[in-house]
Amino acid sequence: MPERIPSDVYELVTMRRDRRGLTMVFEGLRKIITVEFGFLPLSVRSGRFSPPTSGRTEEPAGQERENRLLYQVENSADLRRFQAEAAAAGHKEPLLYLVFLTSNDSIEVIALGMPAVTVRPRQPEAAVQETLSTPLGPVEILADGRPLPYRCTPLPLQSQRFRVDGRWRLDCLLPGTIAPVEVQCRIAVDPAQSVTCGAETGEALDLMSFTWNNNKLSIGTEGDLPGVTCHYEKTGMRLRFLSGPGAVSLYLAWLTMTEPEREEIYPWFAADPSFDETRRRN
């Protein structure tokens, strides 16, 4: 088993791969830590958490600090799985070892053979929100028919391509899920509401939209992934995974339109994962 520091035990909750790279999520007593490894130029991130060359980091004179082992992936099943996922994502260099170190509240990474690394800690008590309310109704996510908790992250409402009234990313963890698995994202639409819905897919994009009166709401997720099929229903979308995804991210955006001919494309852009500015931020 990988070593863990006794004061704050961390567990590898999930490991998932997408077009941007590989993401590992660790959960501990005080924090949840997400570590993202970028494999493509789009996802190369800041060197803010630069991989140290040894188990100690350079400090100004008189400010020495000691690193403690947080999580070590070396000669273990986790390492072999990580190597397989990295190779499948297109990374050609061999991963020699992967070590996470902690000092005070900072996290540092040794990852020989890996490209840029970003470490993002967050507090678990603020991580999960049960439901997101939209103008059309509350959002429910299910895994094989069972309600699945999800985390809501608000996203910027404006960019050069769009302006919307609401925009959110919903992140769901699926630790220990046995594949295949079906994930549904559905909205509890009022039956009395006259709503039109349909698919509006794009390149590497699974997306559907709802329109009513002068309102439009779009739900999007990354598309064209191997082993994943998307089905569109009257209340939302259903994703079927042939292998355990580990985690799923869905994007919702809506707008009350004053000029529908010009603005109807705005929620479509806002619900496209490729326009998620927070995933590219240093």
MOKANOR-V769163 format. One record per residue. N is the residue number from 1. RES is the residue in three letters. PHI is phi in whole degrees, 0 to 359 (NA if undefined). D_CENTER is the distance of its C-alpha to the mean C-alpha in whole Angstrom. Layout:
BEGIN
n: (N | N)
res: (RES | RES)
phi: (PHI | PHI)
d_center: (D_CENTER | D_CENTER)
END
This chain:
BEGIN
n: (1 | 2 | 3 | 4 | 5 | 6 | 7 | 8 | 9 | 10 | 11 | 12 | 13 | 14 | 15 | 16 | 17 | 18 | 19 | 20 | 21 | 22 | 23 | 24 | 25 | 26 | 27 | 28 | 29 | 30 | 31 | 32 | 33 | 34 | 35 | 36 | 37 | 38 | 39 | 40 | 41 | 42 | 43 | 44 | 45 | 46 | 47 | 48 | 49 | 50 | 51 | 52 | 53 | 54 | 55 | 56 | 57 | 58 | 59 | 60 | 61 | 62 | 63 | 64 | 65 | 66 | 67 | 68 | 69 | 70 | 71 | 72 | 73 | 74 | 75 | 76 | 77 | 78 | 79 | 80 | 81 | 82 | 83 | 84 | 85 | 86 | 87 | 88 | 89 | 90 | 91 | 92 | 93 | 94 | 95 | 96 | 97 | 98 | 99 | 100 | 101 | 102 | 103 | 104 | 105 | 106 | 107 | 108 | 109 | 110 | 111 | 112 | 113 | 114 | 115 | 116 | 117 | 118 | 119 | 120 | 121 | 122 | 123 | 124 | 125 | 126 | 127 | 128 | 129 | 130 | 131 | 132 | 133 | 134 | 135 | 136 | 137 | 138 | 139 | 140 | 141 | 142 | 143 | 144 | 145 | 146 | 147 | 148 | 149 | 150 | 151 | 152 | 153 | 154 | 155 | 156 | 157 | 158 | 159 | 160 | 161 | 162 | 163 | 164 | 165 | 166 | 167 | 168 | 169 | 170 | 171 | 172 | 173 | 174 | 175 | 176 | 177 | 178 | 179 | 180 | 181 | 182 | 183 | 184 | 185 | 186 | 187 | 188 | 189 | 190 | 191 | 192 | 193 | 194 | 195 | 196 | 197 | 198 | 199 | 200 | 201 | 202 | 203 | 204 | 205 | 206 | 207 | 208 | 209 | 210 | 211 | 212 | 213 | 214 | 215 | 216 | 217 | 218 | 219 | 220 | 221 | 222 | 223 | 224 | 225 | 226 | 227 | 228 | 229 | 230 | 231 | 232 | 233 | 234 | 235 | 236 | 237 | 238 | 239 | 240 | 241 | 242 | 243 | 244 | 245 | 246 | 247 | 248 | 249 | 250 | 251 | 252 | 253 | 254 | 255 | 256 | 257 | 258 | 259 | 260 | 261 | 262 | 263 | 264 | 265 | 266 | 267 | 268 | 269 | 270 | 271 | 272 | 273 | 274 | 275 | 276 | 277 | 278 | 279 | 280 | 281 | 282)
res: (MET | PRO | GLU | ARG | ILE | PRO | SER | ASP | VAL | TYR | GLU | LEU | VAL | THR | MET | ARG | ARG | ASP | ARG | ARG | GLY | LEU | THR | MET | VAL | PHE | GLU | GLY | LEU | ARG | LYS | ILE | ILE | THR | VAL | GLU | PHE | GLY | PHE | LEU | PRO | LEU | SER | VAL | ARG | SER | GLY | ARG | PHE | SER | PRO | PRO | THR | SER | GLY | ARG | THR | GLU | GLU | PRO | ALA | GLY | GLN | GLU | ARG | GLU | ASN | ARG | LEU | LEU | TYR | GLN | VAL | GLU | ASN | SER | ALA | ASP | LEU | ARG | ARG | PHE | GLN | ALA | GLU | ALA | ALA | ALA | ALA | GLY | HIS | LYS | GLU | PRO | LEU | LEU | TYR | LEU | VAL | PHE | LEU | THR | SER | ASN | ASP | SER | ILE | GLU | VAL | ILE | ALA | LEU | GLY | MET | PRO | ALA | VAL | THR | VAL | ARG | PRO | ARG | GLN | PRO | GLU | ALA | ALA | VAL | GLN | GLU | THR | LEU | SER | THR | PRO | LEU | GLY | PRO | VAL | GLU | ILE | LEU | ALA | ASP | GLY | ARG | PRO | LEU | PRO | TYR | ARG | CYS | THR | PRO | LEU | PRO | LEU | GLN | SER | GLN | ARG | PHE | ARG | VAL | ASP | GLY | ARG | TRP | ARG | LEU | ASP | CYS | LEU | LEU | PRO | GLY | THR | ILE | ALA | PRO | VAL | GLU | VAL | GLN | CYS | ARG | ILE | ALA | VAL | ASP | PRO | ALA | GLN | SER | VAL | THR | CYS | GLY | ALA | GLU | THR | GLY | GLU | ALA | LEU | ASP | LEU | MET | SER | PHE | THR | TRP | ASN | ASN | ASN | LYS | LEU | SER | ILE | GLY | THR | GLU | GLY | ASP | LEU | PRO | GLY | VAL | THR | CYS | HIS | TYR | GLU | LYS | THR | GLY | MET | ARG | LEU | ARG | PHE | LEU | SER | GLY | PRO | GLY | ALA | VAL | SER | LEU | TYR | LEU | ALA | TRP | LEU | THR | MET | THR | GLU | PRO | GLU | ARG | GLU | GLU | ILE | TYR | PRO | TRP | PHE | ALA | ALA | ASP | PRO | SER | PHE | ASP | GLU | THR | ARG | ARG | ARG | ASN)
phi: (NA | 299 | 287 | 222 | 289 | 290 | 283 | 203 | 290 | 244 | 234 | 287 | 278 | 204 | 224 | 225 | 238 | 218 | 292 | 275 | 150 | 232 | 238 | 241 | 243 | 248 | 240 | 232 | 288 | 248 | 216 | 249 | 243 | 251 | 244 | 247 | 248 | 268 | 249 | 248 | 306 | 300 | 255 | 293 | 246 | 299 | 273 | 304 | 251 | 290 | 299 | 287 | 271 | 208 | 284 | 231 | 251 | 284 | 233 | 303 | 305 | 82 | 235 | 286 | 223 | 250 | 275 | 244 | 291 | 265 | 202 | 241 | 246 | 207 | 52 | 221 | 297 | 298 | 295 | 297 | 294 | 299 | 299 | 295 | 294 | 297 | 296 | 294 | 279 | 104 | 279 | 266 | 286 | 289 | 274 | 281 | 195 | 223 | 228 | 251 | 240 | 234 | 216 | 58 | 254 | 261 | 239 | 234 | 230 | 251 | 219 | 296 | 88 | 251 | 281 | 303 | 233 | 238 | 242 | 234 | 274 | 211 | 273 | 295 | 292 | 255 | 278 | 240 | 238 | 290 | 217 | 247 | 266 | 238 | 299 | 267 | 144 | 289 | 261 | 236 | 240 | 231 | 242 | 53 | 86 | 255 | 305 | 239 | 297 | 218 | 259 | 259 | 239 | 290 | 242 | 305 | 269 | 226 | 207 | 292 | 260 | 206 | 214 | 228 | 271 | 213 | 204 | 220 | 251 | 250 | 251 | 238 | 267 | 236 | 293 | 74 | 288 | 272 | 279 | 287 | 219 | 249 | 244 | 248 | 241 | 225 | 246 | 282 | 285 | 296 | 302 | 283 | 277 | 274 | 236 | 251 | 224 | 181 | 284 | 223 | 287 | 215 | 294 | 54 | 217 | 257 | 207 | 225 | 228 | 244 | 231 | 205 | 50 | 251 | 249 | 218 | 230 | 239 | 240 | 226 | 206 | 295 | 245 | 59 | 269 | 297 | 78 | 234 | 239 | 240 | 238 | 254 | 234 | 294 | 251 | 161 | 240 | 232 | 251 | 247 | 252 | 283 | 235 | 301 | 283 | 79 | 203 | 224 | 240 | 235 | 239 | 235 | 212 | 215 | 204 | 271 | 268 | 259 | 230 | 306 | 299 | 269 | 263 | 296 | 278 | 299 | 298 | 299 | 298 | 293 | 264 | 274 | 302 | 291 | 257 | 281 | 295 | 291 | 281 | 253 | 287 | 288)
d_center: (26 | 24 | 26 | 24 | 26 | 28 | 27 | 24 | 23 | 19 | 18 | 15 | 13 | 11 | 11 | 9 | 10 | 9 | 12 | 10 | 11 | 10 | 8 | 10 | 10 | 13 | 15 | 18 | 21 | 20 | 17 | 13 | 12 | 9 | 11 | 10 | 12 | 13 | 16 | 16 | 18 | 16 | 13 | 16 | 16 | 18 | 20 | 20 | 20 | 22 | 23 | 26 | 29 | 30 | 29 | 31 | 30 | 32 | 33 | 36 | 40 | 40 | 36 | 35 | 33 | 32 | 28 | 28 | 26 | 22 | 21 | 23 | 22 | 25 | 27 | 25 | 23 | 20 | 21 | 22 | 19 | 17 | 20 | 20 | 16 | 17 | 20 | 18 | 16 | 19 | 20 | 24 | 25 | 25 | 23 | 26 | 24 | 21 | 22 | 20 | 23 | 23 | 26 | 26 | 23 | 22 | 20 | 21 | 20 | 23 | 21 | 24 | 24 | 20 | 19 | 17 | 15 | 13 | 13 | 12 | 14 | 13 | 16 | 15 | 18 | 16 | 12 | 13 | 15 | 17 | 17 | 17 | 20 | 21 | 24 | 24 | 23 | 21 | 18 | 18 | 15 | 17 | 17 | 20 | 22 | 21 | 19 | 15 | 14 | 11 | 10 | 11 | 10 | 13 | 13 | 16 | 19 | 21 | 21 | 23 | 22 | 22 | 23 | 22 | 22 | 19 | 15 | 12 | 8 | 8 | 6 | 8 | 9 | 12 | 14 | 17 | 17 | 19 | 19 | 20 | 18 | 18 | 15 | 16 | 15 | 19 | 21 | 24 | 26 | 30 | 32 | 34 | 32 | 33 | 29 | 29 | 26 | 25 | 23 | 22 | 20 | 20 | 19 | 16 | 15 | 16 | 17 | 19 | 21 | 24 | 27 | 30 | 32 | 31 | 27 | 24 | 21 | 18 | 15 | 13 | 11 | 11 | 14 | 17 | 15 | 18 | 18 | 16 | 19 | 18 | 21 | 22 | 24 | 25 | 23 | 20 | 18 | 18 | 16 | 17 | 16 | 19 | 17 | 15 | 11 | 10 | 7 | 7 | 5 | 9 | 10 | 14 | 17 | 20 | 24 | 27 | 29 | 32 | 33 | 31 | 32 | 30 | 27 | 26 | 24 | 22 | 20 | 19 | 18 | 16 | 14 | 13 | 10 | 12 | 13 | 10 | 13 | 10 | 8 | 12 | 14 | 16)
END
